[in-house]
Amino acid sequence: MLQADLSSSGSITRIEGPLLFLKRNVNVGLNDSVVVIDEQQRNRPGRITALDDESMIVEVLETTSGLSLSNTRVRFHGEALHFGIGPDILGRVLDGVGRPIDHGPPISSKKRLRIDGMSINPVARETPRDFIETGFSTIDLMNSLVRGQKLPIFSGGGLPHDRIAAEIARSAKLLGGEANDFVVIFVAIGVSYDTADYFRNTMEESGALNHTVMFLNLASDSSTQRLLTPRYALTAAEYLAFEENRHVLVVMTDMTNYCEALREVSASHGEIPGRKGYPGYMYSDLATIFERAGCIKGCGGTLTQVPILTMPSDDITHPIPDLTGYITEGQIVLDRELHRHDIYPPVKVLPSLSRLMKDGTGEGFTDVDHPALSNQLYAAYSRAIHVRVLASVMGTEGLSETDRLFLQFGEEFEREFVQQGQRRSLEESMTAGWELLMKLPISELNRLSDMQIDTHISDRERQQRRGS
């Protein structure tokens, strides 16, 4: 490994924000790691992010405050940033670049991995399969999460995405006997001290921290460090999934903070901006993060991602959610109107989608009637929303009896199914769904087979009549 010190005498030409501009008088490569040594001999990590024949740019992963042109040295390691990791990382709380902040011992390194990820041959990938239970009915029953999938949550400022992220990380589990193989990587990007404490306390008090690794990047940390936080976290996830054969769920919040840091650093480089000032390569940059999810042939583990992002001005066409939607396999959308009506979680069911749901639900995965029940609830709720629009124009008096039943169904769907005060198992979510469909005419349940209606609807109606 190359170890070269570059004296500052005439070599560092400029310091702007988190960037050092240097003359290139040593043989180095793009993304090589460095250590910046200040006047007091304190080390600050960094990496080379741009170079040409004459010059190079170093991103400092901490503040550049106190650095000077005349008394700063840069040490080059001759290799990309690596993360030393081992199985005892479980239960630890780390900062954005993998350093312990829980007053525990250093992580014992069993393997050093590049933080920019493994090179996976597309032919070696397997189709994501098998179901992950999150505890939320609108996800588990309606938009199921599958091992190896990347399923983002689109939120907005002031919506309870932090609470949802913590509850998914705390209560997500596998069905069957593989509970001991399931671990969570929780990644907080650019959050406040209060939010970081909330995440940490929630995981510790619930006992979930024992099978969780937390990466906490604070809003006060440098923007350059924010760009590396998901990469360090995903390096840990890849190790646990593909070296230790664990099933890993990575929950990342908030990817909008990541994209804002990307825009800030890009502007510092003097790069030409794209849509709304974000760099033109933001799509490929996000892809280097999201595409690290998946299943690999011959590996017993899987890597699943639930990234969370806040849509600026609740605009789903904004570049961040827009580009994310092209890379990922669906989206869960949170709704401000439901939140105003005190419905938690405020998941807007109709625009939400899990494209891989069919590969992890149904016979052999969850319940043989799961897909049909989900489709029927979607169809019924869609009609309820249509009837709600008609009622706002012509009043309920002008509606047919069937339409009034669907209008009532829509209200109860939101209040009794979407709204939930505590975690629900998939079985409990399905029971709630069947009970809602009982209130509709059987002739309107055209997404269910006669056998399913006889089994789940007619029997319940007969039981109700006996009870009355």
Secondary structure per residue as TSV (DSSP state, phi and psi in degrees):
chain	resnum	aa	ss	phi	psi
A	1	M	-	360.0	128.4
A	2	L	-	-66.7	132.8
A	3	Q	-	-127.5	103.6
A	4	A	E	-129.8	130.0
A	5	D	E	-97.2	132.6
A	6	L	E	-110.5	112.1
A	7	S	-	-65.6	151.8
A	8	S	-	-81.5	-6.2
A	9	S	T	-66.7	93.5
A	10	G	T	82.7	-3.7
A	11	S	T	-91.2	-41.8
A	12	I	E	-86.3	114.8
A	13	T	E	-97.4	-23.5
A	14	R	E	-161.5	147.8
A	15	I	E	-126.5	119.5
A	16	E	E	-131.5	112.8
A	17	G	T	57.5	-125.7
A	18	P	T	-87.6	8.1
A	19	L	E	-109.2	139.9
A	20	L	E	-110.0	130.5
A	21	F	E	-104.5	123.6
A	22	L	E	-128.8	154.5
A	23	K	E	-74.0	143.5
A	24	R	-	-92.2	100.0
A	25	N	-	-127.4	26.9
A	26	V	S	-145.7	148.6
A	27	N	-	-82.4	105.7
A	28	V	-	-133.3	170.3
A	29	G	-	-121.5	163.1
A	30	L	T	-63.4	138.1
A	31	N	T	70.8	9.0
A	32	D	E	-63.1	143.9
A	33	S	E	-82.5	150.3
A	34	V	E	-139.7	167.2
A	35	V	E	-125.9	126.6
A	36	V	E	-97.0	123.7
A	37	I	E	-110.7	121.7
A	38	D	-	-91.3	-170.9
A	39	E	T	-62.5	-32.6
A	40	Q	T	-90.9	12.6
A	41	Q	-	66.5	25.0
A	42	R	-	-87.0	140.9
A	43	N	E	-96.4	135.3
A	44	R	E	-127.5	122.2
A	45	P	E	-70.4	156.4
A	46	G	E	-163.6	-178.9
A	47	R	E	-151.4	155.9
A	48	I	E	-85.2	122.4
A	49	T	E	-112.9	-10.0
A	50	A	E	-158.3	144.3
A	51	L	E	-160.0	156.4
A	52	D	-	-143.5	-165.4
A	53	D	S	-67.2	-25.8
A	54	E	S	-104.8	-29.4
A	55	S	E	-145.6	171.7
A	56	M	E	-152.6	159.8
A	57	I	E	-123.3	131.0
A	58	V	E	-110.5	127.2
A	59	E	E	-89.7	122.3
A	60	V	E	-89.6	130.2
A	61	L	S	-85.3	1.6
A	62	E	S	-128.1	-176.5
A	63	T	-	-64.2	147.8
A	64	T	-	-94.9	7.5
A	65	S	T	-60.8	133.1
A	66	G	T	92.3	-10.4
A	67	L	-	-80.2	144.6
A	68	S	-	-130.6	160.5
A	69	L	S	-68.7	-29.0
A	70	S	S	-93.7	-19.4
A	71	N	S	-128.8	37.5
A	72	T	-	-125.0	135.1
A	73	R	E	-117.5	152.6
A	74	V	E	-123.8	125.6
A	75	R	E	-105.3	127.2
A	76	F	E	-101.3	132.3
A	77	H	E	-93.4	-16.7
A	78	G	E	75.0	18.1
A	79	E	E	-152.2	161.6
A	80	A	E	-70.8	166.9
A	81	L	-	-62.2	131.5
A	82	H	E	-120.5	158.2
A	83	F	E	-125.3	116.7
A	84	G	E	-80.6	123.1
A	85	I	E	-141.0	152.3
A	86	G	-	-150.5	173.4
A	87	P	G	-64.5	-20.9
A	88	D	G	-78.9	10.3
A	89	I	G	-70.9	-20.9
A	90	L	T	-62.2	137.1
A	91	G	T	85.7	3.3
A	92	R	-	-99.3	154.9
A	93	V	E	-116.6	122.6
A	94	L	E	-122.7	161.0
A	95	D	E	-82.6	-171.1
A	96	G	T	-67.1	-17.5
A	97	V	T	-119.0	30.6
A	98	G	S	79.4	19.0
A	99	R	-	-98.3	133.2
A	100	P	B	-61.5	136.5
A	101	I	-	-127.4	19.5
A	102	D	S	-107.5	15.7
A	103	H	S	64.9	17.1
A	104	G	-	-91.8	178.9
A	105	P	-	-72.0	164.5
A	106	P	-	-58.8	152.9
A	107	I	-	-73.0	127.1
A	108	S	-	-73.0	124.9
A	109	S	-	-90.6	112.9
A	110	K	S	-91.5	-26.5
A	111	K	E	-152.4	142.1
A	112	R	E	-105.5	123.0
A	113	L	E	-122.3	145.1
A	114	R	E	-67.0	138.1
A	115	I	T	-76.9	-12.4
A	116	D	T	-84.1	5.8
A	117	G	-	98.6	166.6
A	118	M	-	-79.9	147.0
A	119	S	-	-88.5	109.7
A	120	I	-	-105.9	122.3
A	121	N	-	-66.1	124.7
A	122	P	G	-54.7	-30.7
A	123	V	G	-67.0	-24.1
A	124	A	G	-81.7	-7.7
A	125	R	E	-79.3	145.4
A	126	E	E	-109.5	155.9
A	127	T	-	-66.8	128.6
A	128	P	-	-58.1	134.4
A	129	R	-	-142.7	170.0
A	130	D	S	77.4	150.5
A	131	F	E	-100.8	140.1
A	132	I	E	-115.0	123.7
A	133	E	E	-89.2	123.5
A	134	T	-	-97.3	-19.9
A	135	G	S	96.3	-5.0
A	136	F	-	-106.6	124.3
A	137	S	H	-61.7	-39.6
A	138	T	H	-66.4	-20.9
A	139	I	H	-94.3	-52.9
A	140	D	H	-63.5	-44.6
A	141	L	T	-88.8	-39.3
A	142	M	T	-97.0	-32.1
A	143	N	S	-141.7	65.7
A	144	S	-	-62.0	141.2
A	145	L	E	-90.9	132.8
A	146	V	E	-116.6	143.6
A	147	R	T	-58.6	129.9
A	148	G	T	93.1	-3.9
A	149	Q	-	-86.6	159.9
A	150	K	B	-120.4	109.0
A	151	L	-	-125.3	101.4
A	152	P	-	-79.7	158.3
A	153	I	E	-111.5	120.4
A	154	F	E	-94.1	117.1
A	155	S	E	-122.1	-166.7
A	156	G	-	-147.7	165.1
A	157	G	T	-58.4	130.4
A	158	G	T	88.8	-8.6
A	159	L	S	-84.6	158.0
A	160	P	T	-82.8	47.8
A	161	H	H	-70.3	-29.9
A	162	D	H	-64.4	-42.9
A	163	R	H	-64.3	-42.4
A	164	I	H	-63.5	-43.0
A	165	A	H	-59.7	-44.9
A	166	A	H	-65.6	-39.2
A	167	E	H	-71.8	-35.6
A	168	I	H	-64.4	-46.1
A	169	A	H	-63.5	-33.8
A	170	R	H	-78.4	-36.8
A	171	S	H	-117.9	-2.3
A	172	A	-	-63.5	144.6
A	173	K	E	-156.9	166.7
A	174	L	E	-94.2	150.8
A	175	L	S	-84.1	144.7
A	176	G	S	98.8	-160.8
A	177	G	S	-99.6	28.6
A	178	E	-	-109.1	22.7
A	179	A	G	-58.8	-36.4
A	180	N	G	-70.4	-16.9
A	181	D	G	-92.7	3.2
A	182	F	E	-101.5	127.4
A	183	V	E	-133.8	159.7
A	184	V	E	-122.7	134.1
A	185	I	E	-107.4	115.5
A	186	F	E	-105.7	124.9
A	187	V	E	-123.2	116.1
A	188	A	E	-106.2	123.7
A	189	I	E	-116.3	115.8
A	190	G	E	64.8	39.1
A	191	V	E	-98.3	163.3
A	192	S	-	-76.0	167.4
A	193	Y	H	-60.0	-42.5
A	194	D	H	-62.2	-43.9
A	195	T	H	-65.9	-41.9
A	196	A	H	-61.1	-41.7
A	197	D	H	-64.4	-38.7
A	198	Y	H	-60.8	-48.3
A	199	F	H	-59.5	-47.0
A	200	R	H	-65.1	-46.1
A	201	N	H	-64.7	-39.0
A	202	T	H	-61.0	-44.3
A	203	M	H	-70.3	-38.1
A	204	E	H	-69.8	-44.4
A	205	E	H	-68.5	-30.6
A	206	S	H	-82.6	-12.8
A	207	G	T	83.1	-1.1
A	208	A	G	-71.9	-16.2
A	209	L	G	-63.9	-21.4
A	210	N	G	-62.7	-31.2
A	211	H	G	-114.6	28.9
A	212	T	E	-130.9	147.8
A	213	V	E	-117.5	128.7
A	214	M	E	-110.2	131.4
A	215	F	E	-115.0	116.5
A	216	L	E	-115.2	107.7
A	217	N	E	-104.2	120.6
A	218	L	E	-90.1	158.3
A	219	A	T	-62.1	-25.3
A	220	S	T	-80.8	-11.6
A	221	D	S	-73.4	161.7
A	222	S	-	-68.5	152.6
A	223	S	H	-64.5	-31.8
A	224	T	H	-67.0	-35.7
A	225	Q	H	-67.0	-34.4
A	226	R	H	-61.9	-32.8
A	227	L	H	-69.3	-22.0
A	228	L	H	-96.2	-17.3
A	229	T	H	-55.8	-52.1
A	230	P	H	-64.0	-27.3
A	231	R	H	-73.3	-40.1
A	232	Y	H	-63.3	-43.5
A	233	A	H	-64.0	-42.0
A	234	L	H	-72.3	-26.5
A	235	T	H	-64.4	-42.9
A	236	A	H	-62.7	-40.5
A	237	A	H	-64.6	-42.6
A	238	E	H	-63.1	-39.0
A	239	Y	H	-62.7	-49.0
A	240	L	H	-66.4	-34.6
A	241	A	H	-78.3	-48.1
A	242	F	H	-103.2	-10.1
A	243	E	T	-107.6	-39.9
A	244	E	S	-99.8	-0.5
A	245	N	-	57.5	42.2
A	246	R	-	-98.4	158.6
A	247	H	E	-95.1	113.3
A	248	V	E	-110.9	129.4
A	249	L	E	-109.4	121.2
A	250	V	E	-105.1	118.0
A	251	V	E	-107.6	118.3
A	252	M	E	-120.0	126.0
A	253	T	E	-144.3	128.5
A	254	D	-	-120.4	125.6
A	255	M	H	-68.6	-17.8
A	256	T	H	-65.5	-37.8
A	257	N	H	-62.6	-37.1
A	258	Y	H	-62.0	-46.6
A	259	C	H	-66.9	-34.5
A	260	E	H	-65.2	-39.0
A	261	A	H	-65.8	-37.5
A	262	L	H	-62.8	-40.8
A	263	R	H	-65.9	-40.8
A	264	E	H	-63.7	-46.9
A	265	V	H	-68.6	-37.3
A	266	S	H	-61.8	-41.5
A	267	A	H	-64.9	-36.0
A	268	S	H	-63.3	-32.5
A	269	H	T	-75.3	-11.9
A	270	G	T	78.6	23.5
A	271	E	-	-78.1	152.4
A	272	I	-	-72.6	124.2
A	273	P	B	-75.4	156.4
A	274	G	-	-106.7	-139.3
A	275	R	G	-59.3	128.2
A	276	K	G	52.4	29.2
A	277	G	G	87.1	-5.5
A	278	Y	-	-78.0	150.2
A	279	P	B	-65.6	150.6
A	280	G	T	-64.1	-19.8
A	281	Y	T	-94.4	14.4
A	282	M	H	-61.8	-34.3
A	283	Y	H	-60.8	-50.5
A	284	S	H	-68.1	-32.4
A	285	D	H	-66.0	-45.6
A	286	L	H	-63.1	-35.4
A	287	A	H	-63.6	-34.3
A	288	T	H	-65.0	-19.4
A	289	I	H	-91.2	-53.8
A	290	F	H	-68.9	-33.1
A	291	E	T	-75.4	0.8
A	292	R	T	-81.4	-3.5
A	293	A	-	-80.3	157.4
A	294	G	E	143.7	-175.0
A	295	C	E	-123.7	142.9
A	296	I	E	-120.5	135.0
A	297	K	T	-58.6	133.9
A	298	G	T	88.2	-9.6
A	299	C	-	-101.2	134.5
A	300	G	S	-78.6	-16.2
A	301	G	-	-98.0	168.3
A	302	T	E	-138.6	159.3
A	303	L	E	-128.4	115.7
A	304	T	E	-115.1	141.8
A	305	Q	E	-121.8	137.3
A	306	V	E	-124.9	83.9
A	307	P	E	-79.7	143.3
A	308	I	E	-118.2	134.6
A	309	L	E	-138.4	148.5
A	310	T	E	-99.7	126.6
A	311	M	-	-81.2	118.1
A	312	P	G	-57.4	128.5
A	313	S	G	58.7	24.7
A	314	D	G	57.4	28.2
A	315	D	-	-94.1	107.1
A	316	I	T	-73.4	-12.4
A	317	T	T	-92.1	0.6
A	318	H	S	-59.3	149.8
A	319	P	H	-53.7	-34.5
A	320	I	H	-67.0	-57.7
A	321	P	H	-66.5	-32.3
A	322	D	H	-62.1	-51.1
A	323	L	H	-69.7	-36.4
A	324	T	H	-60.7	-41.1
A	325	G	H	-63.1	-29.8
A	326	Y	H	-72.2	-27.0
A	327	I	H	-92.3	-37.2
A	328	T	S	-90.0	177.7
A	329	E	S	-111.2	61.7
A	330	G	E	117.0	-169.1
A	331	Q	E	-165.4	148.2
A	332	I	E	-107.3	123.0
A	333	V	E	-107.3	127.0
A	334	L	B	-91.9	146.3
A	335	D	-	-119.0	129.4
A	336	R	H	-70.9	-32.6
A	337	E	H	-66.9	-41.7
A	338	L	H	-63.5	-38.0
A	339	H	H	-64.6	-37.4
A	340	R	H	-63.7	-28.1
A	341	H	T	-91.4	16.9
A	342	D	T	60.5	35.2
A	343	I	-	-97.7	123.7
A	344	Y	S	-128.8	133.0
A	345	P	S	-76.2	141.2
A	346	P	-	-80.9	60.1
A	347	V	B	-82.3	123.7
A	348	K	-	-85.1	105.4
A	349	V	T	-67.8	-44.2
A	350	L	T	-64.2	-43.1
A	351	P	T	-83.1	-4.0
A	352	S	-	-79.7	152.1
A	353	L	E	-160.4	138.1
A	354	S	E	-122.9	106.8
A	355	R	T	-70.2	-20.2
A	356	L	T	-102.8	9.8
A	357	M	G	-56.5	-38.6
A	358	K	G	-64.8	-22.1
A	359	D	G	-87.5	-5.2
A	360	G	T	-132.6	10.7
A	361	T	S	-131.4	168.5
A	362	G	S	94.3	-162.5
A	363	E	T	-60.1	130.7
A	364	G	T	89.6	-12.7
A	365	F	T	-120.1	-57.8
A	366	T	S	-123.2	-88.6
A	367	D	-	-138.7	142.0
A	368	V	T	-60.8	-27.4
A	369	D	T	-94.7	0.0
A	370	H	H	-57.4	-52.9
A	371	P	H	-60.5	-42.7
A	372	A	H	-65.9	-41.1
A	373	L	H	-62.6	-43.2
A	374	S	H	-60.7	-46.8
A	375	N	H	-61.6	-40.0
A	376	Q	H	-68.9	-38.7
A	377	L	H	-65.3	-40.9
A	378	Y	H	-58.8	-49.5
A	379	A	H	-62.5	-43.4
A	380	A	H	-67.3	-41.4
A	381	Y	H	-69.3	-35.5
A	382	S	H	-61.9	-42.7
A	383	R	H	-67.3	-36.1
A	384	A	H	-61.6	-40.3
A	385	I	H	-65.6	-39.1
A	386	H	H	-63.0	-43.7
A	387	V	H	-66.2	-34.9
A	388	R	H	-61.1	-39.8
A	389	V	H	-64.6	-44.0
A	390	L	H	-60.8	-42.7
A	391	A	H	-64.9	-31.4
A	392	S	H	-69.3	-20.9
A	393	V	H	-94.2	-48.1
A	394	M	H	-110.1	-3.3
A	395	G	-	82.7	159.4
A	396	T	G	-71.2	-21.9
A	397	E	G	-64.4	-29.1
A	398	G	G	-85.6	2.1
A	399	L	S	-89.3	152.1
A	400	S	-	-74.1	168.0
A	401	E	H	-61.5	-40.3
A	402	T	H	-65.4	-41.6
A	403	D	H	-63.4	-35.9
A	404	R	H	-67.3	-33.6
A	405	L	H	-65.5	-40.1
A	406	F	H	-68.7	-35.6
A	407	L	H	-62.1	-43.1
A	408	Q	H	-66.4	-38.0
A	409	F	H	-59.4	-42.4
A	410	G	H	-61.4	-41.9
A	411	E	H	-64.7	-44.9
A	412	E	H	-70.9	-31.8
A	413	F	I	-60.7	-43.7
A	414	E	I	-72.1	-39.0
A	415	R	I	-83.2	-27.3
A	416	E	I	-112.8	-23.1
A	417	F	I	-106.9	-56.1
A	418	V	I	-63.5	-48.5
A	419	Q	-	-70.5	129.4
A	420	Q	-	-148.9	132.0
A	421	G	S	-84.0	-19.4
A	422	Q	S	-146.4	171.5
A	423	R	-	-61.1	140.1
A	424	R	-	-118.4	139.5
A	425	S	-	-76.1	166.7
A	426	L	H	-60.9	-40.1
A	427	E	H	-61.4	-42.1
A	428	E	H	-66.7	-36.1
A	429	S	H	-65.6	-41.3
A	430	M	H	-66.4	-39.2
A	431	T	H	-61.1	-42.8
A	432	A	H	-63.0	-37.7
A	433	G	H	-66.6	-44.7
A	434	W	H	-62.8	-40.4
A	435	E	H	-63.3	-34.9
A	436	L	H	-67.3	-42.0
A	437	L	H	-68.4	-22.8
A	438	M	T	-57.3	-26.1
A	439	K	T	-85.6	-0.5
A	440	L	S	-105.1	152.5
A	441	P	-	-60.4	137.2
A	442	I	G	-58.9	-32.1
A	443	S	G	-64.5	-18.6
A	444	E	G	-91.8	-5.2
A	445	L	-	-90.9	65.4
A	446	N	T	-82.7	0.0
A	447	R	T	-96.5	-1.0
A	448	L	S	-110.7	148.7
A	449	S	-	-79.0	163.2
A	450	D	H	-60.0	-37.2
A	451	M	H	-65.3	-41.8
A	452	Q	H	-66.0	-38.9
A	453	I	I	-65.0	-44.6
A	454	D	I	-62.5	-39.2
A	455	T	I	-74.6	-45.9
A	456	H	I	-102.9	-27.8
A	457	I	I	-100.0	-54.4
A	458	S	I	-63.2	-42.4
A	459	D	H	-60.5	-39.7
A	460	R	H	-68.2	-38.9
A	461	E	H	-62.9	-41.4
A	462	R	H	-64.3	-39.3
A	463	Q	H	-64.9	-38.1
A	464	Q	H	-64.2	-41.0
A	465	R	H	-66.0	-39.9
A	466	R	H	-62.3	-39.6
A	467	G	H	-66.0	-32.3
A	468	S	-	-81.9	360.0
